[in-house]
Every structure is written in C-alpha cells, then in structure tokens.
Amino acid sequence: MRQPAHYLRGLAASLLLAGAAACAAGPTKASPSPAAVAPEATAAPAPADKTFDALEASASGKRFTQAGLAALDTAMAAAVDDGAVKGISTLLVKDGHVAHYYEHGVRRASDQAPIKEDTIFRIYSMSKPITGVALMTLYEQGAFSLDDPVTKFVPEFADLKVMKGVDADGQMILEATDHVPTMRELMSHTAGFGYGLGGDDPVNKAFRDQGVLASPDLDTYISKVAGIPLLFQPGSNWSYSTAVDIQGYIVQKISGQSFGSYLQEKIFTPLGMTDTAFFVPEAKRDRFSDVFTRNPETGDLVPLDDPRFAYREGAFGMEAGGHGLASTLADYARFCQMLVDGGELNGTRILKPETVELMRTNVLPDTFSLFSDGTTTNLNTAGHGFGLDFGVIVDPSATGTKMPAGSYYWGGAAGTWFWIDPVNDLVFIGMVQVFPGGSIDQALRRTSQALVYEALEE
C-alpha cells in the first residue's frame, strides 16, 4: 500500500505534530530486559586523516579532476544562488581521505552567519542507519535473530491486526496477521506498520490523530503503535514506516539503557561523533543551522520559527531513532567511513564486516518497489532495493546513475542526503536545511551523483 501522492504534505503535518525536531532530549525510562548488551568498543589512537576534524582535502584523497570538482561546486552553489536553499555544504571522501569539501550560503537568517565546517544540521531520517547499526551491535551478541518475531521484544504487538480494507462508512475491515512481523521485516520496512507521514488511509490517519510521533517517551509510543492495525500482511509489501522508531525501543529494551545513552556509549563516543545527539546544547547553539521553509505567499525561504524545531534539551521525551538526531558533516563522515571500512574506524570496531555486508544487501523481491528515499516521494526506483535500514543499488543500469551495485544510501526530511560506494571506497554527504525537503533532495542527489562520477578519475 503506497501513499506517494500525499507524502510531502503528510510529512510536514506529522513532523510538526510530533515536534518535528524530534529532539528527544533528557533521559527516558528504559524497560527492564535481559543483559544482552554489546561489549565495550575498543578504541585505538586515531590517525589524523580519518578523524575528519578538518575538512580540507588531503593530497592522498585527490582522485578527481579539478574541472570535475569545480563543476560540482558550481552546481551546489546554484542551489543557493537560485533560491532553492539558503546554505549548503558537501563532503566527498575517497579512500578514507577528504577529497573535497564545499560550503556556500548561510546557516542563520538573523545575522547572515555563514555555513561553516562545524555547522550542526537536523538529519531527520539519516538517523535511521545509525539506529540500525545500534541494533545490529546487539544482533552480533546473539541478542536476537533476524527471523525472531518482533513480539519477542515487544509483547505489546501480540494482538496486531491487518487492515484488509474499509467498509461503506470508511471504517477499517480487520483480519488477523498470518504471522508476527519478524526483525528482518522490521528492518526492511516490510512489516506493514504505518507512519503518519502521508496517506489518507485509516492507518496513517490514526498515526496522525493519535500523535504517535509526539509521544513523550518510547514506552508511550509503543503502546500507541500497538493499537493501530498494519497496512498489509507482514512481508507482503514495502512501505516506509515507523519501524526504525520501534528498533530504537528494542535497543532500549534489550540493553536496559535508554536508547540515547546506548547510542552515546556504543557509537558516538567510540567514533568521536561529538556533535551528534537528540538535542543541541546551549554551548553549541551558535553553530546550529536555522531550518527554512517556503513562505506560502511569496515563495521565499524564511526561518521556521517554531520551538518544536529547536532541538532543545528536555523539550521532548521520545528519542526517535527514525528521525530525531542532529549531526555535522564530520560526524556523519566518521559513521559512513566506519561502514566503508567494514565496521571499523581507526582501530575502533563497531560491527563485523559480515554484518555491514548483511545490512547493505537487498532483501526485497523484484516485485517490491520503494516510494521514498527518506526525503521525497520517489517513484523512479527501478534498480533500487532495500537492505536493513539502507536503500541499496541493485541494478545500476536501471537507476540512471553511475553508482555501482552494492552502493547504499538514504536522506533526511530537511533535504540532507548521502551515499556510500564500497566499490570505489567513496562517501558523499550533502547538508541543507529546508523543510520539507521536497524535490530539493532529488535534484541535489541526482546532480551530485552525476558530477562526482564524472570527476572520478579512472
């Protein structure tokens, strides 16, 4: 059941209702659980060239033509100069080294403060891969199998029903599930859960009407989701869903820690992701970008002056693994490079290589298709599949891009985007702040992909 026609309208309405920033600050209550916790990551001194503390291009990272990189900069600058975005910064990493960094435009409207290397951005659904990695650290410890029923960790889902259709009065016709959704289905958006980001169907309306994404904590969130039917029988279709927020709850349930503290201990601290969190502290607020939206009368970009987008500590209770994090280019580059390096960065191992391979391997049958890339309705998904919390390139010849098979990617609601190309040991990350991202992400994603591969030397 696909809802692309209403995706962007629903995205804005639902995230506003949820406190769009999803700045789940403050400690949340962790449910009691078995002590199946991943061991402490072991850290080793990090070579300077993979910390990404400075985003200057290194000589060893230059595998691109200067003309090609100049064309990339020109295209990214045009997004600002033509009024599509207020500010943009992009990072290209090759072979673990910064190959190119670009910044243009402003991070704040009031004083025209420019985008800088350390600008903090709302990454929205680019939180999802981070949540998936956190969950897979527990998978590696034997805490769950991908074939386990979700009810092993969320017994509240034991009585889930499926919306079979609607009657003449528009009421849902329900049927029993033919099986309980599995962890694999949860991580691949095939479990059948709704989201509330789009769709006029009763399931997605219920997510919006009940303010599911605005829940004060993950326990309340789960209790709300448990009362809403699935869109389809588990495993029978693909639909972008709240499944990653559920994954965050499961991390909390298994580990016995709050989800945010688990991320901090097992991913952010070991990788040196010092600016990634569910809120932006006062000491860093000068670096935090405005998020802009279109003035409906003039069409101009104006700051979205709403406290629900402010990511202030204590403002919301739910640590939303699906859309709640803020981060920087450098922090997200550390996360991506860890994946390129087979789950390890500078001697700190987060995942095993085979686990990373598992996450970036398509699990969808050919009959399934994606309608989202984390930011926009995207009906052009020929050649794309989905792994565990990543979109993946299955057939490059069908995608219209030069990304090779096995590349994986996602995006965020304010227009951010990234992809990882393990064949060429390449990472690209783009950061802008326009909500909702709309067609911006698609245009910038397509353009940046084409120009990066044109610039790449054979």
Backbone hydrogen bonds in HBPLUS format (Angstrom, degrees):
<---DONOR---> <-ACCEPTOR-->    atom                        ^
c    i                          cat <-CA-CA->   ^        H-A-AA   ^      H-
h    n   atom  resd res      DA  || num        DHA   H-A  angle D-A-AA Bond
n    s   type  num  typ     dist DA aas  dist angle  dist       angle   num
A0006-HIS N   A0003-GLN O   3.29 MM   3  6.00 149.5  2.39 119.1 125.6     1
A0007-TYR N   A0004-PRO O   3.17 MM   3  4.97 166.6  2.19 105.5 109.5     2
A0010-GLY N   A0006-HIS O   2.94 MM   4  5.93 165.6  1.96 157.9 162.7     3
A0011-LEU N   A0007-TYR O   2.75 MM   4  5.86 145.5  1.87 145.1 156.3     4
A0012-ALA N   A0008-LEU O   3.09 MM   4  6.32 165.1  2.11 152.6 153.0     5
A0013-ALA N   A0009-ARG O   3.15 MM   4  6.36 170.8  2.16 150.1 152.9     6
A0014-SER N   A0010-GLY O   2.81 MM   4  5.79 166.2  1.83 151.2 155.6     7
A0015-LEU N   A0011-LEU O   3.03 MM   4  6.02 165.8  2.05 149.2 153.5     8
A0016-LEU N   A0012-ALA O   3.02 MM   4  6.03 150.3  2.11 142.6 150.9     9
A0017-LEU N   A0013-ALA O   3.02 MM   4  6.19 156.5  2.07 141.9 148.6    10
A0018-ALA N   A0014-SER O   2.85 MM   4  6.07 146.2  1.97 141.9 151.9    11
A0020-ALA N   A0015-LEU O   2.22 MM   5  3.96 121.5  1.53 150.1 156.0    12
A0019-GLY N   A0016-LEU O   3.09 MM   3  5.08 156.4  2.15 101.5 108.8    13
A0022-ALA N   A0019-GLY O   2.53 MM   3  5.52 161.2  1.56 142.1 148.6    14
A0021-ALA N   A0308-ARG O   2.82 MM 287  5.76 149.1  1.91 145.0 150.8    15
A0024-ALA N   A0022-ALA O   2.65 MM   2  5.49 135.0  1.85 111.8  96.4    16
A0025-ALA N   A0023-CYS O   2.63 MM   2  5.54 114.9  2.04 119.4 102.0    17
A0025-ALA N   A0316-PHE O   3.05 MM 291  6.02 120.7  2.42 143.8 152.7    18
A0050-LYS N   A0047-PRO O   3.14 MM   3  5.89 172.1  2.15 124.9 127.4    19
A0051-THR N   A0048-ALA O   3.44 MM   3  5.56 172.7  2.45 107.9 109.4    20
A0058-SER N   A0098-VAL O   2.91 MM  40  5.78 152.4  1.99 154.1 157.9    21
A0061-GLY N   A0058-SER O   2.92 MM   3  5.22 146.9  2.03 106.2 116.8    22
A0062-LYS N   A0059-ALA O   3.23 MM   3  5.50 169.0  2.24 111.0 114.1    23
A0457-GLU N   A0063-ARG O   2.95 MM 394  5.79 173.8  1.95 155.6 156.0    24
A0065-THR N   A0455-ALA O   2.87 MM 390  5.17 157.0  1.92 141.0 145.5    25
A0069-LEU N   A0065-THR O   3.02 MM   4  6.34 156.9  2.07 150.5 156.2    26
A0070-ALA N   A0066-GLN O   2.93 MM   4  6.07 151.9  2.01 143.7 151.8    27
A0071-ALA N   A0067-ALA O   3.00 MM   4  6.24 148.6  2.10 142.1 150.1    28
A0072-LEU N   A0068-GLY O   3.06 MM   4  6.36 148.7  2.16 141.8 150.2    29
A0073-ASP N   A0069-LEU O   2.96 MM   4  6.27 160.7  2.00 149.8 154.0    30
A0074-THR N   A0070-ALA O   2.94 MM   4  6.17 158.2  1.99 147.4 153.4    31
A0075-ALA N   A0071-ALA O   3.05 MM   4  6.27 155.2  2.12 144.7 150.7    32
A0076-MET N   A0072-LEU O   2.98 MM   4  6.27 157.5  2.03 152.5 158.9    33
A0077-ALA N   A0073-ASP O   2.82 MM   4  5.97 160.2  1.85 154.2 159.9    34
A0078-ALA N   A0074-THR O   3.05 MM   4  6.18 145.2  2.17 138.5 147.4    35
A0079-ALA N   A0076-MET O   3.18 MM   3  5.44 134.7  2.40 100.8 111.9    36
A0080-VAL N   A0077-ALA O   3.01 MM   3  5.38 129.5  2.28 105.9 118.3    37
A0081-ASP N   A0077-ALA O   2.87 MM   4  6.13 173.8  1.87 161.4 162.0    38
A0082-ASP N   A0078-ALA O   2.77 MM   4  5.54 148.9  1.86 142.8 148.8    39
A0084-ALA N   A0079-ALA O   2.85 MM   5  5.07 127.2  2.13 149.9 165.1    40
A0085-VAL N   A0079-ALA O   3.04 MM   6  5.82 147.6  2.15 136.5 136.1    41
A0083-GLY N   A0080-VAL O   2.99 MM   3  5.20 158.3  2.04 108.6 115.5    42
A0106-VAL N   A0086-LYS O   3.00 MM  20  5.83 148.6  2.10 128.6 127.9    43
A0088-ILE N   A0104-HIS O   2.80 MM  16  5.48 155.5  1.86 164.0 171.5    44
A0104-HIS N   A0088-ILE O   2.94 MM  16  5.48 144.6  2.06 160.6 166.2    45
A0089-SER N   A0431-MET O   3.11 MM 342  5.37 149.6  2.20 145.4 153.5    46
A0431-MET N   A0089-SER O   2.87 MM 342  5.37 161.7  1.91 164.2 169.9    47
A0090-THR N   A0102-TYR O   2.90 MM  12  5.26 150.8  1.98 141.7 150.7    48
A0102-TYR N   A0090-THR O   3.01 MM  12  5.26 158.1  2.06 148.4 150.2    49
A0091-LEU N   A0429-ILE O   2.91 MM 338  5.28 152.8  1.99 152.8 159.5    50
A0429-ILE N   A0091-LEU O   3.00 MM 338  5.28 155.3  2.06 148.7 156.0    51
A0092-LEU N   A0100-HIS O   2.83 MM   8  5.05 164.8  1.85 161.6 161.1    52
A0099-ALA N   A0092-LEU O   2.78 MM   7  5.49 155.8  1.84 147.7 154.4    53
A0100-HIS N   A0092-LEU O   3.16 MM   8  5.05 150.8  2.25 142.0 139.6    54
A0093-VAL N   A0427-VAL O   2.85 MM 334  5.03 171.1  1.86 155.2 157.4    55
A0427-VAL N   A0093-VAL O   2.90 MM 334  5.03 156.5  1.95 145.0 149.6    56
A0094-LYS N   A0097-HIS O   2.87 MM   3  5.40 154.0  1.94 162.4 161.3    57
A0097-HIS N   A0094-LYS O   3.01 MM   3  5.40 164.1  2.03 115.0 120.2    58
A0095-ASP N   A0425-ASP O   2.82 MM 330  5.16 160.7  1.86 154.5 160.3    59
A0115-ILE N   A0105-GLY O   3.01 MM  10  5.98 162.0  2.05 135.3 134.7    60
A0107-ARG N   A0113-ALA O   2.70 MM   6  5.76 162.2  1.73 156.1 161.3    61
A0290-ASP N   A0107-ARG O   2.67 MM 183  5.87 169.8  1.68 178.0 176.1    62
A0119-THR N   A0116-LYS O   3.18 MM   3  5.31 168.2  2.19 113.7 114.1    63
A0120-ILE N   A0287-ARG O   2.91 MM 167  5.79 163.1  1.94 130.6 135.3    64
A0289-SER N   A0120-ILE O   3.02 MM 169  6.02 176.5  2.02 163.1 162.0    65
A0121-PHE N   A0327-SER O   2.76 MM 206  5.47 173.3  1.76 167.2 166.7    66
A0327-SER N   A0121-PHE O   2.85 MM 206  5.47 153.9  1.92 153.4 161.0    67
A0123-ILE N   A0325-LEU O   3.07 MM 202  5.99 162.6  2.10 147.7 153.0    68
A0126-MET N   A0123-ILE O   2.88 MM   3  5.31 167.9  1.90 143.2 141.6    69
A0127-SER N   A0124-TYR O   2.86 MM   3  5.85 152.2  1.93 128.2 133.8    70
A0128-LYS N   A0125-SER O   3.07 MM   3  5.40 153.0  2.15 105.8 112.8    71
A0130-ILE N   A0127-SER O   3.07 MM   3  5.36 119.2  2.46 104.7 119.9    72
A0131-THR N   A0127-SER O   3.04 MM   4  6.37 156.8  2.10 156.1 163.3    73
A0132-GLY N   A0128-LYS O   2.91 MM   4  6.21 158.8  1.95 155.0 161.4    74
A0133-VAL N   A0129-PRO O   2.94 MM   4  6.19 154.6  2.01 146.7 152.5    75
A0134-ALA N   A0130-ILE O   3.02 MM   4  6.31 158.2  2.07 148.1 154.0    76
A0135-LEU N   A0131-THR O   2.95 MM   4  6.28 159.2  2.00 152.5 157.8    77
A0136-MET N   A0132-GLY O   2.95 MM   4  6.18 152.9  2.03 145.8 153.5    78
A0137-THR N   A0133-VAL O   3.03 MM   4  6.35 129.3  2.29 144.7 157.2    79
A0137-THR N   A0134-ALA O   3.24 MM   3  5.33 139.9  2.41  96.7 107.6    80
A0138-LEU N   A0135-LEU O   3.06 MM   3  5.43 133.8  2.28 104.7 116.2    81
A0139-TYR N   A0135-LEU O   3.14 MM   4  6.54 143.7  2.27 137.8 148.6    82
A0140-GLU N   A0136-MET O   3.03 MM   4  6.19 154.2  2.10 141.7 146.2    83
A0141-GLN N   A0138-LEU O   3.08 MM   3  5.10 136.8  2.28  96.2 108.5    84
A0143-ALA N   A0138-LEU O   3.09 MM   5  5.50 159.6  2.13 157.8 151.9    85
A0142-GLY N   A0139-TYR O   2.96 MM   3  5.23 161.5  1.99 113.5 116.9    86
A0148-ASP N   A0145-SER O   2.99 MM   3  5.17 162.3  2.02 108.8 114.4    87
A0184-ARG N   A0146-LEU O   2.87 MM  38  4.75 145.0  2.00 148.5 137.5    88
A0183-MET N   A0148-ASP O   2.95 MM  35  5.84 139.2  2.12 159.8 172.1    89
A0152-LYS N   A0149-PRO O   3.01 MM   3  5.73 167.0  2.02 120.0 124.3    90
A0150-VAL N   A0181-PRO O   2.81 MM  31  5.88 165.3  1.83 166.6 162.5    91
A0153-PHE N   A0150-VAL O   3.00 MM   3  5.83 156.7  2.05 122.6 127.8    92
A0154-VAL N   A0150-VAL O   2.87 MM   4  5.93 144.7  1.99 141.3 150.9    93
A0157-PHE N   A0154-VAL O   2.95 MM   3  5.88 172.9  1.95 130.0 132.4    94
A0158-ALA N   A0155-PRO O   3.04 MM   3  5.45 156.5  2.10 123.1 122.7    95
A0160-LEU N   A0157-PHE O   3.27 MM   3  5.41 159.9  2.32 118.2 115.1    96
A0230-LEU N   A0161-LYS O   2.76 MM  69  6.16 165.7  1.78 152.0 152.9    97
A0162-VAL N   A0175-GLU O   2.83 MM  13  5.27 161.3  1.86 158.6 163.3    98
A0175-GLU N   A0162-VAL O   2.94 MM  13  5.27 144.2  2.07 143.4 154.5    99
A0163-MET N   A0230-LEU O   2.86 MM  67  5.98 171.4  1.87 159.6 160.1   100
A0164-LYS N   A0173-ILE O   2.65 MM   9  5.40 153.1  1.71 160.7 169.3   101
A0173-ILE N   A0165-GLY O   2.67 MM   8  5.09 166.9  1.68 142.7 140.4   102
A0167-ASP N   A0171-GLN O   2.82 MM   4  5.41 152.5  1.89 148.2 156.2   103
A0170-GLY N   A0167-ASP O   2.89 MM   3  5.20 161.6  1.93 116.0 119.8   104
A0186-LEU N   A0182-THR O   2.90 MM   4  6.19 150.6  1.98 146.3 155.3   105
A0187-MET N   A0183-MET O   3.00 MM   4  6.21 152.0  2.08 146.6 152.6   106
A0188-SER N   A0185-GLU O   3.30 MM   3  5.14 149.9  2.40  95.0 103.8   107
A0190-THR N   A0185-GLU O   3.02 MM   5  4.82 159.1  2.07 147.0 147.3   108
A0389-ASP N   A0187-MET O   2.91 MM 202  5.59 134.3  2.13 172.6 161.7   109
A0239-SER N   A0189-HIS O   2.98 MM  50  5.68 166.7  2.00 166.0 169.8   110
A0235-GLY N   A0190-THR O   2.70 MM  45  5.03 167.4  1.72 164.0 162.5   111
A0231-LEU N   A0192-GLY O   2.64 MM  39  5.08 169.1  1.65 156.8 153.8   112
A0242-THR N   A0194-GLY O   3.06 MM  48  6.32 152.9  2.13 151.3 144.4   113
A0205-LYS N   A0201-ASP O   3.05 MM   4  6.20 156.0  2.11 153.6 161.3   114
A0206-ALA N   A0202-PRO O   2.92 MM   4  5.97 147.8  2.02 137.2 145.0   115
A0207-PHE N   A0203-VAL O   3.18 MM   4  6.60 149.8  2.27 145.9 153.6   116
A0208-ARG N   A0204-ASN O   3.21 MM   4  6.53 155.5  2.27 144.1 149.7   117
A0209-ASP N   A0205-LYS O   2.72 MM   4  5.94 172.5  1.72 161.2 163.7   118
A0210-GLN N   A0206-ALA O   2.94 MM   4  5.83 157.1  1.99 145.9 150.9   119
A0212-VAL N   A0207-PHE O   3.10 MM   5  5.32 165.5  2.12 155.7 158.9   120
A0211-GLY N   A0208-ARG O   3.08 MM   3  5.09 155.9  2.14 102.9 110.4   121
A0214-ALA N   A0211-GLY O   2.94 MM   3  5.14 144.4  2.07 105.2 116.6   122
A0215-SER N   A0212-VAL O   3.18 MM   3  5.53 155.3  2.25 116.9 116.9   123
A0221-TYR N   A0217-ASP O   3.06 MM   4  6.29 159.7  2.10 148.7 155.1   124
A0222-ILE N   A0218-LEU O   2.97 MM   4  6.13 161.6  2.01 146.4 149.7   125
A0223-SER N   A0219-ASP O   3.14 MM   4  6.41 159.0  2.18 146.9 152.3   126
A0224-LYS N   A0220-THR O   3.09 MM   4  6.40 146.4  2.20 148.5 157.3   127
A0224-LYS N   A0221-TYR O   3.12 MM   3  5.25 124.3  2.45  98.0 111.9   128
A0225-VAL N   A0221-TYR O   2.97 MM   4  6.30 166.1  1.99 157.9 161.4   129
A0226-ALA N   A0222-ILE O   2.95 MM   4  6.05 155.5  2.01 152.0 158.2   130
A0227-GLY N   A0224-LYS O   3.11 MM   3  5.52 147.7  2.21 108.3 117.2   131
A0228-ILE N   A0225-VAL O   3.10 MM   3  5.41 169.8  2.11 116.7 119.2   132
A0236-SER N   A0233-GLN O   3.04 MM   3  5.64 154.1  2.10 149.4 147.7   133
A0245-ASP N   A0242-THR O   3.06 MM   3  5.54 131.1  2.30 113.2 125.4   134
A0246-ILE N   A0242-THR O   3.28 MM   4  6.69 152.1  2.37 148.9 157.1   135
A0247-GLN N   A0243-ALA O   2.98 MM   4  6.33 143.4  2.12 136.8 147.2   136
A0248-GLY N   A0244-VAL O   3.05 MM   4  6.37 148.7  2.15 141.7 148.6   137
A0249-TYR N   A0245-ASP O   3.19 MM   4  6.56 151.8  2.27 142.8 149.6   138
A0250-ILE N   A0246-ILE O   2.95 MM   4  6.31 152.3  2.03 149.2 157.2   139
A0251-VAL N   A0247-GLN O   2.90 MM   4  6.25 154.4  1.97 152.5 158.9   140
A0252-GLN N   A0248-GLY O   3.10 MM   4  6.37 159.3  2.15 144.9 150.2   141
A0253-LYS N   A0249-TYR O   2.78 MM   4  6.08 152.6  1.86 148.6 157.2   142
A0254-ILE N   A0250-ILE O   2.86 MM   4  6.00 168.7  1.88 156.6 158.0   143
A0255-SER N   A0251-VAL O   2.94 MM   4  5.89 164.5  1.96 149.1 154.3   144
A0256-GLY N   A0252-GLN O   2.96 MM   4  5.62 145.8  2.08 138.4 146.1   145
A0262-TYR N   A0258-SER O   3.02 MM   4  6.30 151.6  2.10 152.2 160.6   146
A0263-LEU N   A0259-PHE O   2.99 MM   4  6.34 162.8  2.02 156.3 160.1   147
A0264-GLN N   A0260-GLY O   3.00 MM   4  6.21 160.8  2.04 146.2 151.7   148
A0265-GLU N   A0261-SER O   2.96 MM   4  6.08 162.8  1.99 146.5 150.7   149
A0266-LYS N   A0262-TYR O   2.88 MM   4  5.87 168.0  1.90 157.5 160.8   150
A0267-ILE N   A0263-LEU O   2.94 MM   4  5.30 149.8  2.03 138.0 143.9   151
A0268-PHE N   A0263-LEU O   2.92 MM   5  6.13 161.0  1.95 149.9 155.3   152
A0269-THR N   A0264-GLN O   2.90 MM   5  5.66 163.8  1.93 149.2 153.3   153
A0271-LEU N   A0267-ILE O   3.05 MM   4  5.98 154.2  2.11 148.7 155.7   154
A0272-GLY N   A0268-PHE O   2.98 MM   4  5.89 111.9  2.46 139.1 154.8   155
A0273-MET N   A0268-PHE O   2.77 MM   5  4.61 153.6  1.84 146.2 146.4   156
A0272-GLY N   A0269-THR O   3.15 MM   3  5.09 153.8  2.22 102.8 110.9   157
A0277-ALA N   A0326-ALA O   3.17 MM  49  5.68 146.5  2.29 143.1 153.0   158
A0326-ALA N   A0277-ALA O   2.92 MM  49  5.68 158.8  1.96 162.6 168.1   159
A0280-VAL N   A0311-TYR O   2.79 MM  31  5.75 165.2  1.82 166.6 162.0   160
A0284-LYS N   A0281-PRO O   2.96 MM   3  5.55 155.0  2.02 117.3 125.1   161
A0285-ARG N   A0282-GLU O   3.20 MM   3  5.18 166.6  2.21 107.8 111.9   162
A0287-ARG N   A0284-LYS O   3.00 MM   3  5.60 145.9  2.12 115.7 124.9   163
A0288-PHE N   A0285-ARG O   3.13 MM   3  5.02 152.6  2.21  99.7 108.0   164
A0304-LEU N   A0291-VAL O   2.75 MM  13  5.77 161.6  1.79 169.4 163.3   165
A0292-PHE N   A0433-GLN O   2.98 MM 141  6.10 173.5  1.99 135.2 137.4   166
A0435-PHE N   A0292-PHE O   2.73 MM 143  6.07 163.4  1.75 170.8 176.8   167
A0293-THR N   A0302-VAL O   2.84 MM   9  5.54 156.3  1.89 154.8 160.2   168
A0302-VAL N   A0293-THR O   2.85 MM   9  5.54 163.0  1.88 159.6 163.3   169
A0295-ASN N   A0300-ASP O   2.71 MM   5  5.32 162.4  1.74 157.7 163.8   170
A0299-GLY N   A0295-ASN O   2.66 MM   4  4.89 149.7  1.75 145.0 152.7   171
A0306-ASP N   A0304-LEU O   3.00 MM   2  5.79 122.9  2.34 110.2  94.1   172
A0309-PHE N   A0306-ASP O   2.91 MM   3  5.70 169.5  1.92 128.4 131.7   173
A0310-ALA N   A0307-PRO O   3.12 MM   3  5.03 163.6  2.15 107.7 110.0   174
A0315-ALA N   A0312-ARG O   3.10 MM   3  5.66 161.1  2.13 139.6 139.3   175
A0323-HIS N   A0320-ALA O   3.30 MM   3  5.71 148.2  2.41 107.6 115.1   176
A0324-GLY N   A0320-ALA O   2.86 MM   4  4.72 143.6  1.99 157.0 151.4   177
A0332-TYR N   A0328-THR O   3.00 MM   4  6.17 169.3  2.02 152.4 155.6   178
A0333-ALA N   A0329-LEU O   2.85 MM   4  5.99 144.5  1.98 145.4 156.2   179
A0334-ARG N   A0330-ALA O   3.03 MM   4  6.34 148.7  2.13 145.9 153.2   180
A0335-PHE N   A0331-ASP O   3.14 MM   4  6.53 158.0  2.19 149.2 154.5   181
A0336-CYS N   A0332-TYR O   2.91 MM   4  6.16 166.6  1.92 150.3 153.7   182
A0337-GLN N   A0333-ALA O   2.81 MM   4  5.90 163.7  1.83 151.7 156.6   183
A0338-MET N   A0334-ARG O   3.02 MM   4  6.13 150.2  2.11 143.7 151.2   184
A0339-LEU N   A0335-PHE O   3.32 MM   4  6.71 148.4  2.43 142.1 149.6   185
A0339-LEU N   A0336-CYS O   3.00 MM   3  5.17 119.2  2.39  97.6 112.3   186
A0340-VAL N   A0336-CYS O   2.94 MM   4  6.34 158.4  1.98 151.9 158.2   187
A0341-ASP N   A0337-GLN O   2.85 MM   4  5.99 154.3  1.91 149.4 156.1   188
A0343-GLY N   A0338-MET O   2.70 MM   5  5.02 137.6  1.88 148.3 153.3   189
A0342-GLY N   A0339-LEU O   3.03 MM   3  5.20 146.3  2.15 115.7 114.6   190
A0350-ILE N   A0343-GLY O   2.72 MM   7  5.39 168.6  1.73 172.4 176.2   191
A0351-LEU N   A0343-GLY O   3.12 MM   8  4.38 162.8  2.15 121.6 126.9   192
A0345-LEU N   A0348-THR O   2.87 MM   3  5.20 158.3  1.91 141.7 145.6   193
A0348-THR N   A0345-LEU O   2.88 MM   3  5.20 166.1  1.90 120.4 124.5   194
A0355-THR N   A0352-LYS O   3.01 MM   3  5.27 134.1  2.22 104.9 117.6   195
A0356-VAL N   A0352-LYS O   3.20 MM   4  6.64 156.1  2.26 155.7 161.8   196
A0357-GLU N   A0353-PRO O   2.96 MM   4  6.24 161.8  1.99 151.5 156.9   197
A0358-LEU N   A0354-GLU O   3.00 MM   4  6.12 147.8  2.11 132.2 140.6   198
A0359-MET N   A0355-THR O   2.99 MM   4  6.30 153.8  2.07 147.4 153.7   199
A0360-ARG N   A0356-VAL O   3.10 MM   4  6.37 147.5  2.21 150.3 158.5   200
A0361-THR N   A0358-LEU O   3.39 MM   3  5.35 166.2  2.41 106.2 107.5   201
A0388-LEU N   A0359-MET O   2.91 MM  29  4.56 167.5  1.93 130.0 133.9   202
A0363-VAL N   A0386-PHE O   2.82 MM  23  6.13 164.2  1.84 154.1 149.3   203
A0368-PHE N   A0365-PRO O   3.12 MM   3  5.75 165.8  2.14 119.7 124.0   204
A0378-ASN N   A0371-PHE O   2.91 MM   7  4.96 168.6  1.92 118.5 121.5   205
A0384-HIS N   A0381-THR O   2.98 MM   3  5.32 160.8  2.02 136.6 136.2   206
A0394-VAL N   A0383-GLY O   2.76 MM  11  5.29 158.0  1.81 160.6 164.9   207
A0395-ASP N   A0383-GLY O   3.03 MM  12  4.34 163.8  2.06 122.5 126.4   208
A0385-GLY N   A0392-VAL O   2.78 MM   7  5.09 166.1  1.80 152.4 155.2   209
A0392-VAL N   A0385-GLY O   2.97 MM   7  5.09 169.9  1.98 122.7 124.0   210
A0387-GLY N   A0390-PHE O   2.88 MM   3  5.40 162.8  1.91 160.9 166.4   211
A0391-GLY N   A0409-TYR O   3.11 MM  18  5.29 163.8  2.13 163.3 158.9   212
A0409-TYR N   A0391-GLY O   2.93 MM  18  5.29 150.6  2.02 141.6 148.7   213
A0393-ILE N   A0407-SER O   2.86 MM  14  5.36 156.0  1.91 156.5 158.3   214
A0406-GLY N   A0393-ILE O   2.94 MM  13  5.49 168.4  1.95 153.5 152.7   215
A0398-ALA N   A0395-ASP O   3.00 MM   3  5.63 151.6  2.08 119.0 127.0   216
A0399-THR N   A0396-PRO O   3.16 MM   3  5.24 149.7  2.26 103.1 111.8   217
A0407-SER N   A0404-PRO O   3.15 MM   3  5.95 153.2  2.22 142.5 143.5   218
A0408-TYR N   A0420-ILE O   2.98 MM  12  5.38 155.9  2.03 148.1 155.2   219
A0420-ILE N   A0408-TYR O   2.78 MM  12  5.38 158.0  1.83 164.9 172.0   220
A0418-PHE N   A0410-TRP O   3.20 MM   8  6.01 149.1  2.30 178.6 169.6   221
A0412-GLY N   A0416-THR O   2.95 MM   4  5.00 150.3  2.04 137.1 134.3   222
A0415-GLY N   A0412-GLY O   2.97 MM   3  5.60 150.3  2.06 127.2 128.4   223
A0437-GLY N   A0413-ALA O   2.68 MM  24  5.31 138.5  1.85 153.5 156.1   224
A0434-VAL N   A0414-ALA O   2.99 MM  20  4.76 170.9  1.99 129.3 130.6   225
A0417-TRP N   A0430-GLY O   3.02 MM  13  5.22 160.4  2.06 142.9 146.4   226
A0430-GLY N   A0417-TRP O   2.76 MM  13  5.22 167.7  1.78 164.1 162.7   227
A0419-TRP N   A0428-PHE O   2.99 MM   9  5.55 149.1  2.09 150.7 157.2   228
A0428-PHE N   A0419-TRP O   3.07 MM   9  5.55 163.7  2.10 159.6 162.0   229
A0421-ASP N   A0426-LEU O   2.77 MM   5  4.99 177.7  1.77 158.3 159.2   230
A0426-LEU N   A0421-ASP O   2.95 MM   5  4.99 167.5  1.96 142.1 146.2   231
A0440-ILE N   A0437-GLY O   3.00 MM   3  5.64 142.0  2.14 146.5 146.4   232
A0443-ALA N   A0439-SER O   3.02 MM   4  6.26 165.8  2.04 157.8 161.1   233
A0444-LEU N   A0440-ILE O   2.89 MM   4  6.09 174.2  1.89 163.4 164.9   234
A0445-ARG N   A0441-ASP O   2.68 MM   4  5.63 158.1  1.72 150.4 157.9   235
A0446-ARG N   A0442-GLN O   2.93 MM   4  5.94 169.6  1.94 146.2 149.7   236
A0447-THR N   A0443-ALA O   2.97 MM   4  6.04 165.4  1.99 146.8 151.7   237
A0448-SER N   A0444-LEU O   2.86 MM   4  5.82 166.8  1.88 146.8 151.4   238
A0449-GLN N   A0445-ARG O   2.95 MM   4  6.02 161.6  1.99 149.6 155.1   239
A0450-ALA N   A0446-ARG O   3.03 MM   4  6.21 167.5  2.05 150.8 154.1   240
A0451-LEU N   A0447-THR O   3.00 MM   4  6.20 167.4  2.02 155.1 158.5   241
A0452-VAL N   A0448-SER O   2.88 MM   4  5.89 157.7  1.93 149.6 155.6   242
A0453-TYR N   A0449-GLN O   3.22 MM   4  6.35 169.5  2.23 151.5 153.7   243
A0454-GLU N   A0450-ALA O   3.06 MM   4  6.20 141.7  2.21 139.4 150.5   244
A0455-ALA N   A0451-LEU O   2.98 MM   4  6.08 144.0  2.12 139.6 148.4   245
A0456-LEU N   A0452-VAL O   3.05 MM   4  6.21 128.4  2.32 138.2 151.8   246
